Amino acid sequence: MMFIDASDFLCSNARMVQISPTFSPLYKQIKELILQALKSGEWRPGQVIPSEQELAARFSVSQGTVRKAIDEMATDNILIRRQGRGTYVASHTDPRQMFRFLRLVPEEGTLSHHPKSIPVDCRRAKAGSEAARMLNIAPSSPIIILRRMLKFGDEPIVADEIYLPEEIYKGLNLEMLQVWNSSLYSLFETRFGLRMIRAQERIRAVAADHQASELLQVPEGTPLLSVERVTYTYGDKPVEWRRGVYSTVGYYYLNDLT
């Protein structure tokens, strides 16, 4: 199937500006076409995508153009290159991807084990104005509110309150969460077909209130990190809004800036 005629891009710079003032590089357009295929489910998380040669023939562009698009998607953790095996759609079930949005690390060394998710509550509700705005849904739309803890070993370190559009997560309940023994995002991917592509976070310092004190087993007033996150899937669609508090005794929040 042919999407782009490469000859369309051989016109002069002056004519290009006149015809298409919003012109983007060809590899960016190929990236967008691959993203559309991923969004439609043509290639599922964990599956190998066609080779660069096959994609170049499909889109009528050079392999170099396809390679540049894939390189950028690999940098974005959407695709993963595996030497000698091809390029795969990134999956939250991959141990290397399982907790890529979790930025809390110990002060000394690295995590010796994955954190354990402990569900506390899962209930249905109607979206208030803030949840509706964050999830880009209509006020009073049905949502699921999930509360859970993350334990590092035996230590409760994170307490999350997570808001999810029920239309996307139909059937999610406390029992399902309790029997799942991997990351929350791997559950969302496996049971609901969701791939979390990117997240936007807001962080500030807060004092532990009564609820946080009980969940994290710290005295009221203890300094905590408040981390608010909106997570997006393909097409920049928000599919999760969460508000969490992090205990940083023995841990710190690490973020790589590039």
Secondary structure, DSSP 4 states (H G I P E B T S, - for coil): -----GGGG-S-HHHHHHH-TT---HHHHHHHHHHHHHHHTSS-TTPBPPPHHHHHHHHTS-HHHHHHHHHHHHHTTSEEEETTTEEEE--TTSTTTTTTT--EEESSS--SS--EEEEEEEEEEE--HHHHHHHT--TT-EEEEEEEEEEETTEEEEEEEEEEETTTSTT--HHHHHH--S-HHHHHHHHH-----EEEEEEEEEE--HHHHHHHT--TT-EEEEEEEEEEEGGGEEEEEEEEEE--TTEEE-----
